[in-house]
Amino acid sequence: MTYELEWLKGKIEKLNKKAEKLGCEPITLEVIDEKFEPKNDEGTEFEKFLVVEIKGQKPMINGWTFVATLEHSHEHGNIVRTVPGESVPEEYRTAEPRCDHCQTRRYRKDTFLVRNEQGEIKQVGRNCLKDFLGHSDPHHIAEYAEMLIELEEWANDYTPHTGVRDDRYIDLKTYLTYVAECIRRFGWVSRVRAYEYEEESTANRALREMFPFNPRYREVFPGEEAKQLAEAALVWAREEMEPNNDYLHNLKVLVSSGVIEWRDTGLAASIIIAYQKAKEKKKQREKSEHIGEVGERIEVDVVVEKVHVFENDWGTTKLHRFKDDKGNVIVWFASNELLEEGKNYKIRGTVREHSEYRGVKQTVLTRCEVIA
């Protein structure tokens, strides 16, 4: 939104101060477009969104570029925080806290991955950064890289960030019961939403309620429903979740222990939401079935779940996603008709194919017409 622009400029200004010390080119921000989105169902009020382009140089010292931070404070793997635009080989998800510079393996909370121009990656301990990179203050580089990571996490909003920096540890299951109760009572408030509407994020609220300044003013007392939700989310994350990306891998690592660091409470809070989304997707996969036979002309009562409009070489196409009263997913690619989301229709069409999308069975129709 437009009023977030000043926050973003302030964030980039801090990054540029570090970029100047490192000899990096300053990061630039340019507004390249603006869009208006309806704020109410009637379409009488709109919000303006700005599309911005951010350009900058990744932190590089003497031919070495920062790639990621590995957090080793967990028994069954590392939490991987990757610099925007970089990727980390999967082997580092479980790499030991070694240092390729001093050739020692010892207890380290964090190590850093750096890559040279030939693509060679080295894992370096914090205390060896100065000797390895040959820079007077390499910790500025590490901090700069971590701020870039935080900026991308904010943009993607894949997990809330509490902003808390503390060496204390807290019980994960207890914390998640507070998160679950906060979600049940107040709904999920992500970091971006908290900033936009000057609210308190769910992660922060759960921490505040778990560790109140004055217990007499505590509002949240986790009930049985919250405790069951937290337990189910932990079982899912530990036993059922397939970590096919860095985010899910980080969750898997986080739940391997019964305690977490304060700096990981934002990531931990998102476990409840990730579990609920996975549960809903599983329900859809189990519920949706193919209908009709390929080539058959069928009539069906549906509700429009989503309409995607996109341009191609042949003009404008509207992808309609429906559900019937049994929960079966139906898809129609229309060139002319544009139906209203959330509205019920009776349609007639020909079954073109039976397919799956992200594990959900769907029936694709063609030559559709609205008959009621």
C-alpha positions in Angstrom: 0.0 0.0 0.0 1.1 3.6 -0.5 1.6 4.4 3.2 4.1 1.5 3.4 6.4 3.3 1.0 8.0 5.4 3.7 8.7 2.3 5.8 10.4 0.7 2.8 12.4 3.8 2.1 13.6 3.8 5.7 14.6 0.2 5.5 16.6 0.8 2.3 18.2 3.9 3.8 19.6 1.7 6.6 20.9 -0.8 4.1 22.6 1.9 2.1 24.5 3.1 5.1 26.0 -0.4 5.4 26.4 -0.6 1.6 28.5 2.6 1.7 30.8 1.1 4.4 31.2 -2.0 2.4 31.9 -0.2 -0.9 28.7 -1.6 -2.5 26.5 0.4 -4.8 23.5 1.9 -3.1 20.1 0.2 -3.4 17.6 2.1 -5.4 13.8 2.1 -5.3 11.6 3.2 -8.1 7.8 3.3 -8.3 7.0 1.8 -11.7 3.2 1.4 -11.5 0.1 1.8 -9.4 -3.0 -0.3 -9.1 -6.4 0.1 -7.5 -8.1 -2.8 -5.7 -11.7 -2.7 -4.4 -11.9 -2.4 -0.7 -15.6 -3.4 -0.4 -18.0 -5.8 -2.2 -19.9 -2.9 -3.8 -16.8 -1.6 -5.5 -17.4 1.9 -4.2 -14.2 2.2 -2.2 -10.7 1.4 -3.4 -7.1 1.1 -2.1 -4.1 2.2 -4.1 -1.1 -0.2 -4.3 2.3 0.9 -5.6 4.4 -1.5 -7.7 8.0 -0.8 -6.9 11.3 -2.0 -8.4 14.3 -2.4 -6.1 17.8 -2.8 -7.5 21.0 -3.3 -5.7 24.3 -5.1 -5.4 24.7 -8.2 -3.3 27.3 -7.8 -0.6 30.7 -8.9 -2.1 34.1 -8.6 -0.6 37.3 -9.6 -2.4 35.4 -11.8 -4.9 33.2 -13.5 -2.2 29.4 -13.0 -2.2 27.2 -13.7 0.9 24.7 -16.5 0.1 23.1 -17.5 3.4 23.2 -17.8 7.1 23.0 -21.3 8.7 21.5 -21.4 12.2 22.8 -24.5 14.0 20.9 -24.3 17.2 18.8 -27.4 16.4 19.4 -31.1 16.8 18.0 -32.4 13.4 19.3 -29.8 10.9 19.9 -26.1 10.2 17.5 -23.2 9.7 18.6 -21.7 6.3 18.2 -18.0 5.7 19.0 -17.3 2.1 20.0 -13.9 0.6 17.4 -12.8 -2.1 18.3 -14.2 -5.5 20.5 -16.9 -4.1 19.9 -20.7 -3.7 21.5 -23.1 -1.2 22.4 -26.7 -2.0 20.3 -29.1 0.1 23.4 -30.6 1.7 23.7 -27.4 3.8 20.3 -28.1 5.5 22.1 -30.6 7.6 25.7 -29.4 7.5 27.7 -29.5 10.7 28.8 -26.2 12.3 32.3 -26.4 10.7 34.5 -23.7 9.2 36.2 -24.2 5.9 38.8 -21.5 6.8 40.1 -22.8 10.1 39.2 -26.4 9.4 37.6 -26.9 12.8 34.3 -28.3 13.9 33.1 -26.9 17.2 30.0 -25.5 18.8 28.7 -22.5 16.7 25.3 -21.0 16.7 25.7 -19.6 13.2 27.9 -20.0 10.2 27.9 -18.1 6.9 27.9 -19.4 3.3 29.9 -17.4 0.8 30.4 -18.0 -2.9 33.2 -16.9 -5.2 33.0 -15.9 -8.9 33.8 -19.5 -10.0 30.7 -20.8 -8.0 32.6 -22.4 -5.2 30.8 -22.2 -1.8 32.6 -22.0 1.5 31.1 -22.3 5.0 32.8 -19.8 7.4 32.5 -19.3 11.1 31.7 -15.8 12.5 35.1 -15.4 14.1 36.9 -16.4 10.9 35.1 -13.9 8.6 37.8 -11.2 9.0 40.7 -13.5 8.1 38.8 -15.3 5.3 37.5 -12.2 3.6 40.3 -9.9 4.4 38.0 -7.1 5.4 38.3 -4.9 8.5 34.8 -5.3 9.7 33.1 -8.4 8.0 30.3 -8.4 10.5 28.9 -5.4 8.7 28.6 -7.7 5.7 26.8 -10.4 7.6 24.4 -7.8 9.1 23.8 -6.3 5.7 23.1 -9.7 4.2 20.7 -10.6 7.0 18.8 -7.3 6.5 18.4 -8.2 2.9 17.0 -11.6 4.0 14.6 -9.8 6.4 13.5 -7.5 3.6 12.6 -10.4 1.3 10.8 -12.2 4.1 8.7 -9.1 4.6 7.9 -8.8 0.9 7.0 -12.5 0.6 5.2 -12.5 4.0 5.8 -16.2 4.4 6.3 -15.9 8.1 5.8 -13.2 10.7 8.8 -11.7 12.3 8.6 -10.6 15.9 11.7 -8.4 15.9 12.7 -9.9 19.3 16.4 -10.6 19.7 17.1 -12.6 22.8 19.3 -15.5 23.9 16.6 -17.1 26.0 14.8 -20.3 25.0 11.0 -21.0 25.4 8.9 -24.1 25.3 7.6 -24.6 21.8 4.4 -26.5 22.6 3.4 -24.0 25.2 4.1 -21.1 22.9 2.0 -22.7 20.1 -1.0 -23.1 22.4 -0.9 -19.3 23.0 -0.6 -18.8 19.2 -3.5 -21.1 18.6 -5.7 -19.4 21.2 -4.8 -16.0 19.8 -5.8 -17.1 16.3 -9.0 -18.6 17.6 -10.0 -15.4 19.4 -8.5 -12.7 17.2 -7.8 -14.3 13.9 -4.4 -14.5 12.2 -2.5 -11.3 12.0 0.6 -11.5 9.9 3.6 -9.1 10.1 2.5 -7.2 6.9 -1.1 -6.9 8.1 0.1 -5.7 11.6 2.2 -3.0 9.9 -0.6 -1.9 7.5 -3.3 -1.6 10.0 -1.2 -0.7 13.1 -2.3 -3.9 14.8 -0.3 -6.4 16.9 0.9 -9.5 15.0 -0.2 -12.9 16.3 3.4 -13.8 17.1 3.9 -10.8 19.3 0.6 -11.1 21.0 1.3 -14.7 21.9 4.6 -13.8 23.4 3.2 -10.9 25.3 0.4 -13.1 26.7 2.8 -15.9 27.6 5.2 -13.6 29.3 3.0 -10.7 30.6 4.6 -7.7 32.2 1.8 -7.9 34.8 -0.1 -11.2 35.0 -3.2 -9.4 36.2 -3.7 -7.9 32.7 -3.3 -11.2 30.8 -6.2 -11.7 28.4 -5.4 -15.0 26.8 -5.7 -18.3 28.6 -5.3 -21.3 26.1 -8.2 -23.6 26.3 -8.5 -27.3 25.3 -9.3 -26.5 21.7 -6.0 -24.5 21.4 -4.0 -27.2 23.1 -5.3 -29.8 20.7 -4.6 -27.6 17.7 -1.1 -27.0 18.8 -0.5 -30.7 19.4 -1.9 -31.6 16.0 0.2 -29.0 14.3 3.4 -30.3 16.0 2.5 -33.9 15.0 2.0 -32.8 11.4 5.2 -30.9 11.3 7.3 -33.7 12.8 5.7 -36.7 11.2 3.6 -35.9 8.1 5.0 -32.7 6.5 7.2 -33.2 3.4 9.8 -30.4 3.5 10.1 -29.7 -0.2 11.3 -26.1 0.1 13.5 -24.1 2.5 10.5 -22.8 4.5 9.1 -26.2 5.3 12.6 -27.5 5.9 13.1 -24.7 8.5 9.8 -25.7 10.1 10.9 -29.3 10.3 14.1 -28.4 11.9 12.4 -26.0 14.4 10.0 -28.6 15.7 12.7 -31.3 16.2 13.4 -29.8 19.6 11.0 -29.0 22.4 12.5 -25.5 22.8 13.1 -22.6 20.5 15.1 -19.4 20.6 13.3 -16.1 20.8 14.5 -15.1 17.4 12.6 -18.0 15.9 9.2 -17.3 17.5 8.0 -15.6 14.3 8.8 -18.7 12.2 7.3 -20.9 14.9 4.0 -19.0 15.0 3.4 -19.8 11.3 3.4 -23.5 12.0 -0.3 -23.3 13.0 -1.3 -21.5 9.8 0.9 -23.9 7.7 -0.8 -26.9 9.3 -4.3 -25.5 8.8 -3.6 -24.8 5.1 -2.2 -28.3 4.6 -5.2 -29.8 6.3 -7.6 -27.8 4.1 -5.6 -28.9 0.9 -5.8 -32.5 2.1 -9.5 -32.2 2.6 -9.9 -30.9 -0.9 -7.8 -33.7 -2.3 -9.8 -36.3 -0.5 -13.2 -34.7 -1.3 -12.9 -33.8 -5.0 -13.6 -36.5 -7.6 -13.9 -36.5 -11.3 -17.4 -36.2 -12.7 -18.9 -37.3 -16.0 -17.1 -39.1 -18.8 -14.7 -37.5 -21.2 -16.7 -36.2 -24.2 -20.0 -36.3 -22.2 -22.3 -33.3 -22.1 -23.2 -32.6 -18.5 -25.3 -30.1 -16.4 -24.2 -29.2 -12.9 -25.0 -26.7 -10.2 -21.8 -24.8 -9.1 -20.5 -21.9 -7.1 -17.7 -19.8 -8.5 -14.7 -20.1 -6.2 -12.2 -18.0 -8.2 -11.8 -16.3 -11.6 -8.3 -15.7 -13.0 -8.1 -13.3 -16.0 -4.9 -13.3 -18.1 -3.7 -12.3 -21.5 -2.3 -14.6 -24.2 -1.6 -14.6 -27.9 -5.2 -15.2 -28.7 -6.7 -12.5 -26.5 -8.1 -12.6 -23.0 -8.9 -15.9 -21.2 -10.9 -16.2 -18.0 -10.1 -19.3 -15.9 -13.2 -20.2 -13.8 -12.8 -22.5 -10.9 -16.0 -24.0 -9.6 -17.2 -26.4 -6.9 -20.4 -28.4 -7.0 -22.5 -29.3 -4.0 -20.3 -32.4 -3.3 -17.1 -30.5 -3.2 -15.9 -31.6 -6.7 -13.6 -29.1 -8.5 -14.6 -28.1 -12.0 -12.5 -25.8 -14.3 -13.6 -23.9 -17.4 -11.4 -21.7 -19.6 -13.7 -19.1 -21.1 -12.9 -16.5 -23.8 -16.0 -14.4 -23.5 -18.0 -15.2 -20.4 -17.0 -13.7 -17.1 -18.9 -15.1 -14.1 -19.0 -13.5 -10.6 -17.0 -15.0 -7.8 -19.1 -16.4 -4.9 -22.2 -16.6 -7.0 -24.2 -19.8 -7.8 -24.9 -21.0 -11.4 -26.2 -23.9 -13.3 -23.9 -24.6 -16.2 -23.9 -27.1 -19.2 -20.6 -28.2 -20.7 -18.6 -31.0 -22.3 -16.0 -32.9 -20.2 -12.7 -32.2 -22.0 -10.5 -34.1 -19.6 -10.0 -35.4 -16.1 -6.8 -33.9 -14.5 -5.2 -33.1 -11.2 -3.7 -29.8 -10.0 -1.5 -29.9 -6.9 -2.9 -33.2 -6.0 -6.6 -32.1 -6.3 -8.7 -33.9 -8.9 -10.5 -31.6 -11.2 -12.9 -31.9 -14.2 -12.1 -29.6 -17.1 -15.1 -28.5 -19.1 -15.3 -26.9 -22.6 -18.1 -25.3 -24.7 -19.9 -24.2 -21.5 -23.0 -22.2 -21.3 -24.9 -20.7 -18.3 -28.4 -22.0 -18.2 -29.5 -20.7 -14.8 
